[in-house]
């Protein structure tokens, strides 16, 4: 049995024009079961009780008889975005960056995955999507397809026979080479192809503030709300590097789909990228799965936990042809965000985050003007076990 709770506070600076409300909220409230039967049949069932959640983010069975070929069925994270595949309590910032929102969040389907070790070494049997114990991992799957930033609720049914094919390769080229500072370098590429039939489009939002800047329901005069209808694909090169107290993550994505509105068919190629860098100033190892403090917080004994500082820059560029359908006075054509943050790890289970983010926009305001910058300070108290 495991669990996680996240309580956030978001406070907007100079927000008269954005009309955002300063707020406290429960971002996550999860209790889940995971384990295995008969040595090689693993499972996870994870409901979320926070407001506006997906109700059942994860519910899957994973048959892991052999490291090279394992079978995953149910609802799980789509194997596309690198940062999305981080544990939901392990990220560097309160929210993930722009590239994650041009890929599906969770989806229902079936996946074959596995791992291989460097010659002379033995592969670890239970191979996760990001597995530093194995030199090479892969995932190939077929799912319903939930669209950019999509995650079907547990009671939602697929509406057409078309399915989405996803695939991902990730490797550690310097595994077991003796070059300590390079062994934590991982390189990968992921992608998907699909052919949805009149699939609803999800709005695009800023990372920390979660403010909508691309709204597919805000169309030009007399133009119906578009859907995604026709061939889609994503290309997703990705990399990370963790060495000692230093960590970095980089992603780039092209997400292509057809926006169909009445007799209009617009091919939309949206692009996004980001670079994340972090450093643990108290000397602990920085990893993709978070930081484990050497000393737990105990001020009466002079112990203060671990401190990680981080910075991120990312952009999301909306295809200009989108605005043949969408009103450019109500949706921006580009969003650029820089973020700085501090993470205070009180112990292996408790964490306090504090982030500041500034987002600038191209367009999105009346008469072709740029929407005002969004500035937000956000903090989180998190407990996970």
VEXGUVEX-577264 format. One record per residue (C-alpha): residue in three letters; x, y, z. Coordinates in steps of 0.05 Angstrom, whole numbers, always signed. Layout:
<pts>
<resn: ala&east: X&north: Y&up: Z>
...
</pts>
This chain:
<pts>
<resn: unk&east: +0&north: +0&up: +0>
<resn: unk&east: +27&north: +69&up: -19>
<resn: unk&east: +0&north: +139&up: -19>
<resn: unk&east: +13&north: +212&up: -36>
<resn: unk&east: -19&north: +278&up: -19>
<resn: unk&east: -2&north: +346&up: -47>
<resn: unk&east: -29&north: +412&up: -21>
<resn: unk&east: -13&north: +472&up: -65>
<resn: unk&east: -18&north: +547&up: -61>
<resn: unk&east: -17&north: +590&up: -124>
<resn: unk&east: -11&north: +665&up: -122>
<resn: unk&east: -13&north: +708&up: -184>
<resn: unk&east: +28&north: +772&up: -188>
<resn: unk&east: -1&north: +833&up: -224>
<resn: unk&east: -58&north: +790&up: -248>
<resn: unk&east: -112&north: +843&up: -261>
<resn: unk&east: -115&north: +826&up: -335>
<resn: unk&east: -110&north: +750&up: -329>
<resn: unk&east: -166&north: +748&up: -278>
<resn: unk&east: -134&north: +690&up: -242>
<resn: unk&east: -154&north: +673&up: -171>
<resn: unk&east: -102&north: +662&up: -117>
<resn: unk&east: -119&north: +595&up: -87>
<resn: unk&east: -102&north: +536&up: -43>
<resn: unk&east: -119&north: +467&up: -71>
<resn: unk&east: -110&north: +393&up: -62>
<resn: unk&east: -70&north: +374&up: -124>
<resn: unk&east: -67&north: +300&up: -108>
<resn: unk&east: -98&north: +254&up: -57>
<resn: unk&east: -79&north: +182&up: -75>
<resn: unk&east: -77&north: +115&up: -41>
<resn: unk&east: -58&north: +56&up: -83>
<resn: unk&east: -42&north: -18&up: -82>
<resn: unk&east: +15&north: -49&up: -120>
<resn: unk&east: +48&north: -117&up: -116>
<resn: unk&east: +52&north: -183&up: -150>
<resn: unk&east: +22&north: -253&up: -153>
<resn: unk&east: +59&north: -318&up: -169>
<resn: unk&east: +126&north: -283&up: -175>
<resn: unk&east: +115&north: -251&up: -244>
<resn: unk&east: +45&north: -220&up: -248>
<resn: unk&east: +50&north: -149&up: -223>
<resn: unk&east: -7&north: -100&up: -213>
<resn: unk&east: -24&north: -28&up: -194>
<resn: unk&east: -91&north: +2&up: -175>
<resn: unk&east: -88&north: +77&up: -160>
<resn: unk&east: -149&north: +121&up: -150>
<resn: unk&east: -144&north: +196&up: -139>
<resn: unk&east: -193&north: +231&up: -93>
<resn: unk&east: -172&north: +303&up: -107>
<resn: unk&east: -222&north: +350&up: -140>
<resn: unk&east: -221&north: +348&up: -216>
<resn: unk&east: -177&north: +286&up: -217>
<resn: unk&east: -180&north: +229&up: -267>
<resn: unk&east: -213&north: +186&up: -213>
<resn: unk&east: -170&north: +126&up: -232>
<resn: unk&east: -104&north: +148&up: -262>
<resn: unk&east: -72&north: +79&up: -262>
<resn: unk&east: -101&north: +9&up: -263>
<resn: unk&east: -58&north: -44&up: -298>
<resn: unk&east: -30&north: -114&up: -298>
<resn: unk&east: +42&north: -127&up: -320>
<resn: unk&east: +65&north: -198&up: -337>
<resn: unk&east: +141&north: -196&up: -327>
<resn: unk&east: +163&north: -267&up: -340>
<resn: unk&east: +225&north: -247&up: -381>
<resn: unk&east: +265&north: -182&up: -381>
<resn: unk&east: +264&north: -176&up: -457>
<resn: unk&east: +189&north: -185&up: -467>
<resn: unk&east: +137&north: -164&up: -417>
<resn: unk&east: +62&north: -151&up: -426>
<resn: unk&east: +27&north: -91&up: -396>
<resn: unk&east: -49&north: -83&up: -401>
<resn: unk&east: -97&north: -33&up: -371>
<resn: unk&east: -92&north: +42&up: -359>
<resn: unk&east: -23&north: +72&up: -353>
<resn: unk&east: +22&north: +130&up: -375>
<resn: unk&east: +32&north: +134&up: -450>
<resn: unk&east: +106&north: +118&up: -465>
<resn: unk&east: +120&north: +183&up: -501>
<resn: unk&east: +141&north: +242&up: -457>
<resn: unk&east: +204&north: +233&up: -415>
<resn: unk&east: +184&north: +280&up: -359>
<resn: unk&east: +114&north: +249&up: -357>
<resn: unk&east: +146&north: +181&up: -341>
<resn: unk&east: +175&north: +209&up: -277>
<resn: unk&east: +137&north: +190&up: -215>
<resn: unk&east: +82&north: +239&up: -201>
<resn: unk&east: +116&north: +257&up: -135>
<resn: unk&east: +187&north: +259&up: -164>
<resn: unk&east: +186&north: +318&up: -212>
<resn: unk&east: +232&north: +378&up: -205>
<resn: unk&east: +175&north: +429&up: -206>
<resn: unk&east: +103&north: +431&up: -183>
<resn: unk&east: +80&north: +418&up: -254>
<resn: unk&east: +111&north: +389&up: -316>
<resn: unk&east: +134&north: +432&up: -375>
<resn: unk&east: +104&north: +446&up: -444>
<resn: unk&east: +127&north: +384&up: -482>
<resn: unk&east: +86&north: +339&up: -437>
<resn: unk&east: +22&north: +372&up: -459>
<resn: unk&east: +32&north: +353&up: -532>
<resn: unk&east: +27&north: +280&up: -513>
<resn: unk&east: -25&north: +237&up: -479>
<resn: unk&east: -23&north: +233&up: -404>
<resn: unk&east: -56&north: +166&up: -389>
<resn: unk&east: -90&north: +118&up: -437>
<resn: unk&east: -122&north: +49&up: -439>
<resn: unk&east: -89&north: -5&up: -480>
<resn: unk&east: -37&north: -59&up: -485>
<resn: unk&east: +39&north: -53&up: -488>
<resn: unk&east: +98&north: -99&up: -499>
<resn: unk&east: +161&north: -74&up: -464>
<resn: unk&east: +228&north: -100&up: -441>
<resn: unk&east: +300&north: -87&up: -425>
<resn: unk&east: +370&north: -111&up: -444>
<resn: unk&east: +435&north: -108&up: -406>
<resn: unk&east: +504&north: -92&up: -433>
<resn: unk&east: +540&north: -156&up: -456>
<resn: unk&east: +570&north: -190&up: -395>
<resn: unk&east: +516&north: -165&up: -348>
<resn: unk&east: +448&north: -193&up: -329>
<resn: unk&east: +384&north: -154&up: -344>
<resn: unk&east: +339&north: -137&up: -286>
<resn: unk&east: +273&north: -174&up: -294>
<resn: unk&east: +223&north: -120&up: -275>
<resn: unk&east: +239&north: -67&up: -328>
<resn: unk&east: +206&north: +1&up: -319>
<resn: unk&east: +202&north: +54&up: -373>
<resn: unk&east: +261&north: +90&up: -343>
<resn: unk&east: +306&north: +37&up: -314>
<resn: unk&east: +378&north: +56&up: -297>
<resn: unk&east: +394&north: -16&up: -279>
<resn: unk&east: +388&north: -37&up: -352>
<resn: unk&east: +426&north: -9&up: -411>
<resn: unk&east: +369&north: -9&up: -461>
<resn: unk&east: +293&north: -7&up: -453>
<resn: unk&east: +236&north: -6&up: -503>
<resn: unk&east: +160&north: +1&up: -504>
<resn: unk&east: +112&north: -13&up: -562>
<resn: unk&east: +37&north: -7&up: -550>
<resn: unk&east: -33&north: +2&up: -578>
<resn: unk&east: -83&north: +45&up: -541>
<resn: unk&east: -149&north: +81&up: -550>
<resn: unk&east: -114&north: +148&up: -561>
<resn: unk&east: -133&north: +205&up: -515>
<resn: unk&east: -104&north: +264&up: -553>
<resn: unk&east: -54&north: +318&up: -533>
<resn: unk&east: -56&north: +327&up: -457>
<resn: unk&east: -111&north: +276&up: -453>
<resn: unk&east: -127&north: +224&up: -400>
<resn: unk&east: -191&north: +186&up: -405>
<resn: unk&east: -232&north: +178&up: -341>
<resn: unk&east: -240&north: +107&up: -317>
<resn: unk&east: -313&north: +105&up: -340>
<resn: unk&east: -301&north: +137&up: -408>
<resn: unk&east: -312&north: +92&up: -469>
<resn: unk&east: -274&north: +96&up: -534>
<resn: unk&east: -317&north: +127&up: -589>
<resn: unk&east: -287&north: +97&up: -652>
<resn: unk&east: -249&north: +36&up: -678>
<resn: unk&east: -185&north: +75&up: -693>
<resn: unk&east: -128&north: +64&up: -645>
<resn: unk&east: -62&north: +97&up: -631>
<resn: unk&east: +5&north: +62&up: -637>
<resn: unk&east: +61&north: +86&up: -591>
<resn: unk&east: +134&north: +68&up: -586>
<resn: unk&east: +196&north: +88&up: -547>
<resn: unk&east: +270&north: +70&up: -543>
<resn: unk&east: +316&north: +93&up: -487>
<resn: unk&east: +389&north: +75&up: -476>
<resn: unk&east: +447&north: +90&up: -429>
<resn: unk&east: +507&north: +88&up: -476>
<resn: unk&east: +559&north: +94&up: -420>
<resn: unk&east: +529&north: +41&up: -375>
<resn: unk&east: +583&north: +1&up: -338>
<resn: unk&east: +640&north: +37&up: -374>
<resn: unk&east: +673&north: +64&up: -311>
<resn: unk&east: +661&north: +136&up: -332>
<resn: unk&east: +622&north: +155&up: -269>
<resn: unk&east: +600&north: +224&up: -293>
<resn: unk&east: +572&north: +196&up: -358>
<resn: unk&east: +538&north: +132&up: -334>
<resn: unk&east: +476&north: +173&up: -317>
<resn: unk&east: +468&north: +199&up: -388>
<resn: unk&east: +406&north: +172&up: -422>
<resn: unk&east: +384&north: +183&up: -494>
<resn: unk&east: +318&north: +164&up: -526>
<resn: unk&east: +265&north: +176&up: -578>
<resn: unk&east: +191&north: +164&up: -575>
<resn: unk&east: +132&north: +173&up: -621>
<resn: unk&east: +61&north: +156&up: -639>
<resn: unk&east: +15&north: +149&up: -700>
<resn: unk&east: -61&north: +149&up: -700>
<resn: unk&east: -124&north: +165&up: -739>
<resn: unk&east: -177&north: +193&up: -691>
<resn: unk&east: -248&north: +204&up: -714>
<resn: unk&east: -276&north: +271&up: -689>
<resn: unk&east: -237&north: +270&up: -623>
<resn: unk&east: -247&north: +329&up: -576>
<resn: unk&east: -188&north: +376&up: -569>
<resn: unk&east: -159&north: +393&up: -501>
<resn: unk&east: -140&north: +465&up: -485>
<resn: unk&east: -66&north: +482&up: -475>
<resn: unk&east: -48&north: +514&up: -408>
<resn: unk&east: +12&north: +546&up: -376>
<resn: unk&east: +54&north: +498&up: -333>
<resn: unk&east: +50&north: +526&up: -262>
<resn: unk&east: -9&north: +574&up: -266>
<resn: unk&east: -51&north: +525&up: -307>
<resn: unk&east: -81&north: +584&up: -346>
<resn: unk&east: -111&north: +568&up: -414>
<resn: unk&east: -76&north: +604&up: -472>
<resn: unk&east: -101&north: +560&up: -530>
<resn: unk&east: -176&north: +547&up: -527>
<resn: unk&east: -205&north: +506&up: -584>
<resn: unk&east: -275&north: +528&up: -567>
<resn: unk&east: -259&north: +602&up: -580>
<resn: unk&east: -266&north: +602&up: -656>
<resn: unk&east: -271&north: +655&up: -709>
<resn: unk&east: -341&north: +682&up: -724>
<resn: unk&east: -387&north: +630&up: -755>
<resn: unk&east: -336&north: +573&up: -749>
<resn: unk&east: -357&north: +510&up: -711>
<resn: unk&east: -313&north: +481&up: -656>
<resn: unk&east: -261&north: +437&up: -688>
<resn: unk&east: -243&north: +365&up: -672>
<resn: unk&east: -182&north: +322&up: -687>
<resn: unk&east: -202&north: +280&up: -748>
<resn: unk&east: -152&north: +244&up: -791>
<resn: unk&east: -80&north: +222&up: -787>
<resn: unk&east: -37&north: +243&up: -728>
<resn: unk&east: +35&north: +232&up: -708>
<resn: unk&east: +85&north: +254&up: -655>
<resn: unk&east: +161&north: +254&up: -656>
<resn: unk&east: +194&north: +260&up: -588>
<resn: unk&east: +271&north: +261&up: -580>
<resn: unk&east: +291&north: +263&up: -507>
<resn: unk&east: +350&north: +259&up: -460>
<resn: unk&east: +371&north: +266&up: -388>
<resn: unk&east: +437&north: +268&up: -350>
<resn: unk&east: +446&north: +257&up: -275>
<resn: unk&east: +515&north: +259&up: -244>
<resn: unk&east: +528&north: +269&up: -170>
<resn: unk&east: +487&north: +330&up: -147>
<resn: unk&east: +474&north: +354&up: -218>
<resn: unk&east: +414&north: +336&up: -262>
<resn: unk&east: +387&north: +358&up: -330>
<resn: unk&east: +328&north: +338&up: -374>
<resn: unk&east: +315&north: +358&up: -446>
<resn: unk&east: +256&north: +344&up: -492>
<resn: unk&east: +231&north: +366&up: -560>
<resn: unk&east: +165&north: +347&up: -593>
<resn: unk&east: +127&north: +356&up: -658>
<resn: unk&east: +54&north: +338&up: -653>
<resn: unk&east: +15&north: +336&up: -719>
<resn: unk&east: -60&north: +329&up: -727>
<resn: unk&east: -118&north: +351&up: -771>
<resn: unk&east: -166&north: +403&up: -744>
<resn: unk&east: -233&north: +393&up: -778>
<resn: unk&east: -287&north: +446&up: -771>
<resn: unk&east: -346&north: +443&up: -819>
<resn: unk&east: -315&north: +441&up: -888>
<resn: unk&east: -247&north: +464&up: -863>
<resn: unk&east: -189&north: +415&up: -855>
<resn: unk&east: -127&north: +447&up: -826>
<resn: unk&east: -63&north: +407&up: -815>
<resn: unk&east: -34&north: +431&up: -749>
<resn: unk&east: +39&north: +419&up: -730>
<resn: unk&east: +50&north: +443&up: -659>
<resn: unk&east: +121&north: +443&up: -629>
<resn: unk&east: +148&north: +447&up: -559>
<resn: unk&east: +215&north: +440&up: -523>
<resn: unk&east: +245&north: +449&up: -455>
<resn: unk&east: +310&north: +443&up: -416>
<resn: unk&east: +311&north: +431&up: -341>
<resn: unk&east: +373&north: +436&up: -296>
<resn: unk&east: +378&north: +423&up: -222>
<resn: unk&east: +432&north: +420&up: -168>
<resn: unk&east: +429&north: +391&up: -97>
<resn: unk&east: +468&north: +441&up: -57>
<resn: unk&east: +472&north: +396&up: +5>
<resn: unk&east: +511&north: +344&up: -34>
<resn: unk&east: +462&north: +287&up: -42>
<resn: unk&east: +456&north: +248&up: -107>
<resn: unk&east: +408&north: +279&up: -157>
<resn: unk&east: +366&north: +226&up: -193>
<resn: unk&east: +307&north: +220&up: -240>
<resn: unk&east: +267&north: +191&up: -182>
<resn: unk&east: +281&north: +248&up: -133>
<resn: unk&east: +330&north: +262&up: -77>
<resn: unk&east: +341&north: +221&up: -14>
<resn: unk&east: +367&north: +266&up: +43>
<resn: unk&east: +429&north: +242&up: +79>
<resn: unk&east: +400&north: +271&up: +143>
<resn: unk&east: +326&north: +278&up: +158>
<resn: unk&east: +301&north: +345&up: +183>
<resn: unk&east: +314&north: +352&up: +258>
<resn: unk&east: +333&north: +424&up: +275>
<resn: unk&east: +346&north: +410&up: +349>
<resn: unk&east: +402&north: +364&up: +326>
<resn: unk&east: +426&north: +412&up: +271>
<resn: unk&east: +399&north: +369&up: +215>
<resn: unk&east: +362&north: +405&up: +159>
<resn: unk&east: +347&north: +355&up: +104>
<resn: unk&east: +367&north: +366&up: +32>
<resn: unk&east: +360&north: +427&up: -13>
<resn: unk&east: +354&north: +425&up: -89>
<resn: unk&east: +354&north: +487&up: -134>
<resn: unk&east: +327&north: +484&up: -204>
<resn: unk&east: +314&north: +525&up: -267>
<resn: unk&east: +273&north: +511&up: -330>
<resn: unk&east: +261&north: +544&up: -397>
<resn: unk&east: +209&north: +520&up: -447>
<resn: unk&east: +167&north: +541&up: -507>
<resn: unk&east: +104&north: +517&up: -541>
<resn: unk&east: +93&north: +542&up: -613>
<resn: unk&east: +23&north: +536&up: -642>
<resn: unk&east: +19&north: +525&up: -718>
<resn: unk&east: -2&north: +590&up: -751>
<resn: unk&east: -53&north: +553&up: -794>
<resn: unk&east: -92&north: +539&up: -730>
<resn: unk&east: -117&north: +610&up: -732>
<resn: unk&east: -157&north: +597&up: -795>
<resn: unk&east: -205&north: +566&up: -744>
<resn: unk&east: -186&north: +592&up: -675>
<resn: unk&east: -195&north: +666&up: -657>
<resn: unk&east: -125&north: +697&up: -651>
<resn: unk&east: -153&north: +750&up: -604>
<resn: unk&east: -169&north: +697&up: -552>
<resn: unk&east: -114&north: +646&up: -561>
<resn: unk&east: -38&north: +658&up: -564>
<resn: unk&east: +5&north: +631&up: -620>
<resn: unk&east: +65&north: +620&up: -575>
<resn: unk&east: +80&north: +613&up: -501>
<resn: unk&east: +150&north: +619&up: -470>
<resn: unk&east: +162&north: +603&up: -397>
<resn: unk&east: +221&north: +608&up: -351>
<resn: unk&east: +217&north: +578&up: -282>
<resn: unk&east: +260&north: +576&up: -220>
<resn: unk&east: +248&north: +532&up: -160>
<resn: unk&east: +273&north: +506&up: -94>
<resn: unk&east: +257&north: +437&up: -65>
<resn: unk&east: +268&north: +424&up: +9>
<resn: unk&east: +269&north: +350&up: +24>
<resn: unk&east: +253&north: +343&up: +98>
<resn: unk&east: +262&north: +268&up: +94>
<resn: unk&east: +251&north: +212&up: +44>
<resn: unk&east: +176&north: +223&up: +47>
<resn: unk&east: +162&north: +297&up: +61>
<resn: unk&east: +178&north: +354&up: +14>
<resn: unk&east: +165&north: +429&up: +8>
<resn: unk&east: +169&north: +460&up: -61>
<resn: unk&east: +170&north: +534&up: -81>
<resn: unk&east: +168&north: +557&up: -154>
<resn: unk&east: +165&north: +623&up: -191>
<resn: unk&east: +145&north: +623&up: -264>
<resn: unk&east: +141&north: +678&up: -316>
<resn: unk&east: +104&north: +663&up: -381>
<resn: unk&east: +103&north: +710&up: -441>
<resn: unk&east: +58&north: +703&up: -502>
<resn: unk&east: +55&north: +720&up: -575>
<resn: unk&east: -15&north: +744&up: -591>
<resn: unk&east: -77&north: +723&up: -553>
<resn: unk&east: -104&north: +793&up: -539>
<resn: unk&east: -151&north: +840&up: -576>
<resn: unk&east: -129&north: +872&up: -641>
<resn: unk&east: -69&north: +826&up: -648>
<resn: unk&east: -35&north: +849&up: -584>
<resn: unk&east: +4&north: +802&up: -539>
<resn: unk&east: -29&north: +774&up: -478>
<resn: unk&east: +2&north: +803&up: -414>
<resn: unk&east: +56&north: +761&up: -381>
<resn: unk&east: +33&north: +712&up: -329>
<resn: unk&east: +74&north: +713&up: -264>
<resn: unk&east: +58&north: +662&up: -211>
<resn: unk&east: +89&north: +640&up: -146>
<resn: unk&east: +69&north: +571&up: -124>
<resn: unk&east: +86&north: +526&up: -66>
<resn: unk&east: +70&north: +454&up: -46>
<resn: unk&east: +74&north: +410&up: +15>
<resn: unk&east: +79&north: +338&up: -6>
<resn: unk&east: +78&north: +273&up: +31>
<resn: unk&east: +89&north: +207&up: -5>
<resn: unk&east: +102&north: +137&up: +21>
</pts>
